[in-house]
Amino acid sequence: MNFEKFDIDPRCIQLLSSLNITRPTAVQNQAIPIVCDGHDIIAVAQTGTGKTLAFALPLITRLAAGPSRWNQALILTPTRELAQQVHSVIEQVGEPLGISSVCVYGGAKLEPQARALKKGRRIIVATPGRLLDHMSRGLKFNDLQVLILDEADRMLDMGFLPDIRRIVYKLPKQRQTLMFSATFGNDVARLSADMLDQPRRIDVGAVAKPVDTVRQRLYTVHQERKLELLQQLLTEENIQSALIFLRTKHRTDAVTKALRKAGFKAQAIHGDRTQTQRDQALEGFRNGKYPILVATDVAARGLDIIGISHVINYDIPASGDDYIHRIGRTARASAEGDAVTFASPGDHLQLNAIEKALGKNLPRTEWEGEAPVLSLFRSAGVARPKSGFRRQRSLLRQR
């Protein structure tokens, strides 16, 4: 099974072949024919399954077959990092066909983006708030053919629903609308009912689960000892590439500073950092200059960096969905990876939610020196180790 079976431009297939991309993923296999046929679609698929190419390939094919107009397609994303990532894929796929895009997002200067928009592009990739800024300055979509909502559930989680409604109100009603989302809750269902016309729906793993190649484990540790545990893991396990998640910007900066002081090469990324700082942190992480990236959940969705060996939940995620999206940053493109979570005595509600979403208990490891946290971990049968780490090896080796 390969891409030749789809009704997409041969130049796109040739490009994919040059990149050694020959077999479509499950979401691509189901979505591409529907999109090529012109239907609206709701595609529910977990992160890291190839959703960007699932809409980019038929979109580029459609635009290449018709007359050239500005602002023919609009792709909305929740974060600037995802916008940049989608933009880079569109540019790469569209280059052989002479189709380019422009990327607009907050945290960067408005005027350079305005000049790029004035020159004209067939595709715009944008975050909702910044797009509204440009629309208030006269940006119009009279020739729009396709609207794509990427990571729709995340946009709703981040409070973008009013902005999305304001944008869609000003778009042509005759259009094709594609909605891609990792989950399909009530809010996403209502949004799709309002904005899509008789959509076809596909579910690739309707209940999002981590890919099988992620090895998951949980350490029981008191809050004040987390940094010590983190440093020991980074040292003893010789971790080459780690993405570390925390809840707040302040804690993200504090942990990054402590790791640097301990001799680790680490960078931070969160919403208060400038766009230049965020770009430098991501690029440094990609090329190995900084093997450790410490982040808030701004990096939990859409960040596609091949080769992340470990995701460490320094602060336990608030929900099962957040957990799945975080650990989806490792074991991408059929690789293997490790997801490590730190849990403290007050984290029982979050842990219950995560394990309910997974449909199983995470394998526990109690860290040396910690008093037993019986109310939280009794069900796992964890005894106090005499020294070092004690792992339940049979569980840890499950994949």
ZAVO-107019 format. One line per 2 residues: number of its first residue (from 1); for each residue x, y, z of C-alpha. Coordinates in Angstrom, 3 decimals. Layout:
<pts>
NUM	X Y Z ~ ...
</pts>
This chain:
<pts>
1	0.000 0.000 0.000 ~ 1.498 3.347 -1.044
3	0.571 6.921 -1.967 ~ 0.131 6.158 -5.692
5	-3.359 4.839 -4.997 ~ -4.533 8.326 -3.945
7	-5.704 11.033 -6.307 ~ -2.867 13.383 -5.366
9	-0.474 15.229 -7.640 ~ 2.373 13.005 -8.917
11	4.867 15.699 -7.941 ~ 3.798 15.285 -4.324
13	4.308 11.532 -4.559 ~ 7.745 12.054 -6.091
15	8.692 14.358 -3.209 ~ 7.499 11.830 -0.623
17	9.518 9.123 -2.321 ~ 12.656 11.282 -2.172
19	12.063 11.629 1.572 ~ 11.586 7.842 1.941
21	7.932 8.316 2.882 ~ 6.266 5.499 0.984
23	3.511 4.054 3.169 ~ 0.584 6.181 4.387
25	-0.311 6.116 8.059 ~ -3.772 5.033 9.197
27	-5.143 8.576 9.348 ~ -3.668 9.416 5.946
29	-5.092 6.241 4.474 ~ -8.600 7.109 5.651
31	-8.619 10.898 5.351 ~ -6.908 11.603 2.032
33	-9.581 10.001 -0.216 ~ -12.375 11.817 1.629
35	-10.630 15.187 1.401 ~ -9.737 14.645 -2.252
37	-13.428 14.000 -2.971 ~ -14.273 17.424 -1.557
39	-16.117 16.353 1.591 ~ -15.892 18.055 4.968
41	-14.232 15.811 7.498 ~ -13.793 15.280 11.231
43	-10.636 13.264 11.780 ~ -10.018 12.032 15.310
45	-6.507 10.680 15.697 ~ -3.895 10.785 18.387
47	-0.834 12.967 18.144 ~ 2.069 11.785 16.030
49	-0.038 9.876 13.481 ~ 0.683 12.033 10.431
51	-2.312 14.358 10.428 ~ -0.445 17.231 8.757
53	0.260 15.292 5.568 ~ -3.305 13.937 5.686
55	-4.591 17.414 4.895 ~ -1.522 18.958 3.215
57	-1.326 16.505 0.318 ~ -4.946 16.854 -0.900
59	-4.887 20.604 -0.218 ~ -1.772 21.177 -2.346
61	-3.199 18.933 -5.065 ~ -6.475 20.865 -5.140
63	-4.848 24.277 -5.316 ~ -2.368 23.218 -7.980
65	-5.221 22.051 -10.221 ~ -7.031 25.393 -10.147
67	-6.403 29.082 -10.803 ~ -3.995 30.892 -8.520
69	-5.597 33.283 -6.017 ~ -4.434 34.720 -2.732
71	-5.683 33.339 0.590 ~ -7.322 30.265 -0.891
73	-6.716 28.146 2.207 ~ -6.574 28.944 5.914
75	-5.082 26.612 8.524 ~ -5.728 27.504 12.172
77	-3.563 26.047 14.949 ~ -3.545 26.611 18.728
79	0.148 27.466 19.201 ~ 2.848 29.326 17.333
81	5.104 26.251 17.431 ~ 2.493 24.121 15.694
83	1.811 26.930 13.203 ~ 5.498 27.055 12.293
85	5.649 23.295 12.001 ~ 2.598 23.065 9.715
87	3.950 25.971 7.669 ~ 7.261 24.152 7.140
89	5.441 21.025 5.897 ~ 3.253 23.071 3.531
91	6.314 24.861 2.156 ~ 8.143 21.598 1.584
93	5.238 19.796 -0.064 ~ 4.126 22.832 -2.038
95	7.516 23.847 -3.418 ~ 7.547 21.449 -6.409
97	4.107 22.766 -7.375 ~ 4.917 26.447 -6.891
99	2.589 26.818 -3.891 ~ 3.748 28.684 -0.793
101	2.306 29.695 2.541 ~ 2.735 32.467 5.088
103	2.750 31.888 8.843 ~ 1.290 34.457 11.256
105	1.246 34.130 15.041 ~ 1.442 36.185 18.200
107	4.689 36.971 19.986 ~ 6.313 38.234 16.786
109	6.272 41.684 15.176 ~ 3.073 42.460 13.293
111	4.514 44.511 10.431 ~ 6.760 41.868 8.802
113	3.792 39.506 8.791 ~ 1.579 42.226 7.302
115	4.094 42.804 4.516 ~ 4.218 39.084 3.742
117	0.422 38.938 3.626 ~ 0.323 41.959 1.322
119	2.663 40.233 -1.137 ~ 0.178 37.392 -1.212
121	0.253 33.654 -0.534 ~ -2.197 30.954 -1.463
123	-2.145 29.402 2.006 ~ -2.160 31.110 5.406
125	-1.201 29.229 8.575 ~ -2.167 31.167 11.693
127	-3.027 31.242 15.347 ~ -6.516 32.684 15.910
129	-5.639 35.800 17.903 ~ -2.975 37.090 15.553
131	-5.107 36.310 12.494 ~ -7.852 38.523 13.905
133	-5.300 41.312 14.288 ~ -4.560 41.099 10.575
135	-8.227 40.774 9.648 ~ -8.934 43.979 11.568
137	-6.317 45.632 9.332 ~ -8.093 44.543 6.163
139	-7.065 40.945 5.497 ~ -9.864 39.248 3.551
141	-10.670 35.734 2.387 ~ -12.929 36.327 -0.603
143	-11.355 33.446 -2.549 ~ -11.105 30.981 0.339
145	-11.749 27.383 -0.680 ~ -10.544 25.354 2.304
147	-10.557 25.947 6.077 ~ -8.553 23.568 8.275
149	-8.802 23.455 12.067 ~ -5.765 21.593 13.394
151	-5.759 20.363 17.003 ~ -9.324 21.635 17.380
153	-9.710 20.299 20.920 ~ -6.577 22.114 22.055
155	-7.830 25.398 20.571 ~ -11.015 25.031 22.584
157	-9.027 24.140 25.720 ~ -7.019 27.337 25.282
159	-10.160 29.486 25.065 ~ -10.054 30.252 21.345
161	-13.713 29.453 20.643 ~ -14.850 33.128 20.493
163	-11.955 33.980 18.171 ~ -12.676 30.992 15.943
165	-16.331 31.989 15.644 ~ -15.380 35.571 14.738
167	-13.016 34.303 12.049 ~ -15.440 31.776 10.542
169	-18.225 34.384 10.466 ~ -16.142 36.393 7.972
171	-15.255 33.445 5.717 ~ -17.209 32.332 2.630
173	-19.910 29.840 3.522 ~ -19.186 27.825 0.393
175	-15.956 26.106 1.380 ~ -14.519 22.776 2.394
177	-13.828 22.508 6.127 ~ -11.469 19.959 7.644
179	-11.273 19.413 11.398 ~ -8.471 17.400 12.948
181	-8.490 16.658 16.654 ~ -6.896 14.235 19.084
183	-10.136 13.925 21.063 ~ -13.833 14.388 20.287
185	-15.595 15.763 23.324 ~ -18.867 17.662 23.528
187	-17.259 21.028 22.764 ~ -15.604 19.725 19.601
189	-18.886 18.083 18.579 ~ -20.763 21.378 18.939
191	-18.074 23.250 17.010 ~ -18.199 20.749 14.165
193	-21.995 20.938 14.015 ~ -21.793 24.715 13.626
195	-18.992 24.888 11.070 ~ -19.013 21.731 8.950
197	-21.448 20.627 6.260 ~ -22.415 16.947 6.435
199	-18.912 15.915 7.471 ~ -17.522 12.433 7.122
201	-15.966 11.241 10.370 ~ -13.000 8.946 10.838
203	-11.570 7.656 14.110 ~ -8.058 6.322 14.215
205	-7.990 4.968 17.729 ~ -11.129 6.759 18.920
207	-9.872 6.614 22.488 ~ -6.398 8.129 22.321
209	-3.717 5.823 23.663 ~ 0.050 6.096 23.666
211	1.787 4.172 20.925 ~ 3.036 0.732 21.941
213	6.691 1.714 21.630 ~ 6.509 4.096 24.605
215	7.775 2.486 27.813 ~ 5.908 4.085 30.717
217	6.893 4.208 34.393 ~ 6.077 6.207 37.472
219	8.261 7.254 40.404 ~ 6.789 8.006 43.819
221	8.603 11.025 45.189 ~ 7.836 13.898 47.549
223	7.630 17.300 45.925 ~ 10.766 18.702 47.566
225	12.890 15.768 46.333 ~ 11.880 15.887 42.649
227	14.882 17.898 41.505 ~ 17.255 15.467 43.190
229	15.514 12.523 41.541 ~ 15.559 14.260 38.151
231	19.286 14.926 38.321 ~ 19.966 11.336 39.340
233	17.903 9.980 36.439 ~ 19.588 12.270 33.919
235	23.002 11.153 35.181 ~ 22.569 7.435 35.863
237	20.454 6.613 32.813 ~ 22.648 8.660 30.476
239	19.609 10.275 28.876 ~ 20.565 11.839 25.558
241	17.422 13.813 24.727 ~ 14.777 14.708 27.312
243	11.660 16.856 27.223 ~ 10.662 17.780 30.790
245	7.157 19.093 31.516 ~ 6.110 21.369 34.372
247	2.858 23.148 35.188 ~ 3.969 26.773 35.515
249	6.313 29.193 33.812 ~ 8.018 30.087 37.091
251	8.751 26.459 37.958 ~ 9.957 25.841 34.407
253	12.518 28.627 34.742 ~ 13.539 27.488 38.234
255	14.163 23.868 37.181 ~ 16.058 24.982 34.076
257	18.294 27.217 36.184 ~ 18.945 24.416 38.689
259	19.848 21.958 35.922 ~ 22.270 24.406 34.374
261	23.862 25.016 37.760 ~ 24.310 21.242 38.081
263	26.125 21.132 34.741 ~ 23.350 20.042 32.389
265	22.793 21.790 29.060 ~ 19.146 22.798 29.299
267	16.831 25.389 27.774 ~ 13.331 26.524 28.729
269	10.258 27.164 26.625 ~ 7.005 28.712 27.851
271	4.523 31.441 27.011 ~ 6.461 34.303 28.615
273	9.576 33.754 26.528 ~ 9.964 35.859 23.384
275	9.475 34.253 20.018 ~ 13.198 34.523 19.347
277	13.967 32.756 22.618 ~ 11.441 30.023 21.862
279	12.815 29.524 18.358 ~ 16.381 29.326 19.656
281	15.387 26.840 22.360 ~ 13.589 24.569 19.884
283	16.354 24.749 17.305 ~ 18.995 24.057 19.953
285	16.992 21.063 21.148 ~ 16.543 19.756 17.598
287	20.229 19.934 16.727 ~ 21.445 18.601 20.081
289	23.010 21.798 21.368 ~ 20.649 21.539 24.340
291	19.852 17.867 25.097 ~ 17.278 18.933 27.690
293	14.213 21.076 26.985 ~ 12.149 22.147 30.007
295	8.641 23.210 29.031 ~ 5.117 23.996 30.044
297	2.290 22.373 28.088 ~ 2.944 24.834 25.262
299	5.128 21.998 23.900 ~ 2.707 19.155 24.591
301	0.873 19.376 21.284 ~ 2.175 19.577 17.776
303	5.879 19.582 18.653 ~ 7.315 17.128 16.142
305	10.986 16.457 16.844 ~ 12.304 13.074 15.844
307	14.644 11.451 18.330 ~ 13.304 12.571 21.712
309	14.271 9.579 23.849 ~ 12.581 10.594 27.121
311	9.564 12.586 28.213 ~ 9.635 13.343 31.927
313	6.530 14.589 33.704 ~ 8.207 16.490 36.518
315	4.729 17.769 37.401 ~ 2.010 15.212 36.812
317	-0.426 16.249 34.035 ~ -3.882 17.464 35.029
319	-5.765 14.919 32.896 ~ -5.436 11.720 30.951
321	-5.576 13.597 27.649 ~ -2.739 15.901 28.722
323	-0.672 12.889 29.753 ~ -1.168 11.188 26.403
325	-0.304 14.319 24.471 ~ 2.816 14.942 26.533
327	4.260 11.469 26.175 ~ 3.341 11.481 22.490
329	6.423 13.650 21.957 ~ 8.592 10.528 22.210
331	8.490 7.290 20.198 ~ 7.509 9.144 17.035
333	7.877 7.756 13.540 ~ 7.897 4.154 14.857
335	10.839 4.806 17.202 ~ 10.998 3.692 20.829
337	10.927 6.032 23.813 ~ 10.498 6.348 27.558
339	7.858 8.284 29.473 ~ 8.668 8.922 33.128
341	6.207 10.500 35.564 ~ 6.869 11.833 39.061
343	3.933 11.500 41.468 ~ 3.668 13.065 44.929
345	1.147 12.332 47.718 ~ -1.236 15.067 46.560
347	-1.414 13.773 42.991 ~ -3.848 10.900 43.512
349	-6.739 12.498 41.587 ~ -4.588 13.237 38.546
351	-3.019 9.790 38.702 ~ -6.425 8.122 38.859
353	-7.542 10.107 35.802 ~ -4.430 9.134 33.849
355	-4.731 5.448 34.661 ~ -8.424 5.484 33.838
357	-7.612 6.961 30.427 ~ -4.901 4.349 29.882
359	-7.064 1.486 31.119 ~ -4.243 0.185 33.300
361	-1.978 1.093 36.206 ~ 1.404 2.613 35.509
363	4.299 0.480 36.774 ~ 5.579 2.038 40.016
365	9.122 2.552 41.200 ~ 9.744 3.920 44.674
367	12.759 6.122 45.028 ~ 15.375 5.543 47.702
369	14.865 7.572 50.886 ~ 11.161 8.169 50.386
371	8.690 7.205 53.088 ~ 5.935 4.874 51.845
373	2.957 6.791 50.472 ~ 0.468 4.064 51.293
375	-2.747 5.930 50.562 ~ -1.615 6.544 47.002
377	0.424 3.487 46.104 ~ -0.781 0.566 48.257
379	-2.685 -0.938 45.325 ~ 0.547 -1.290 43.363
381	2.183 -3.367 46.104 ~ 5.301 -1.193 46.294
383	7.634 -2.024 49.179 ~ 10.386 0.215 50.430
385	13.718 -0.603 48.704 ~ 16.902 -1.063 50.678
387	18.988 1.077 48.317 ~ 18.941 2.730 44.922
389	15.999 2.274 42.558 ~ 13.810 -0.769 42.613
391	11.928 -1.404 39.400 ~ 9.221 -3.863 38.674
393	11.135 -5.163 35.682 ~ 8.469 -7.380 34.214
395	6.137 -4.403 33.989 ~ 8.754 -1.949 32.774
397	9.652 -4.188 29.864 ~ 6.094 -4.305 28.596
399	5.581 -2.348 25.382
</pts>
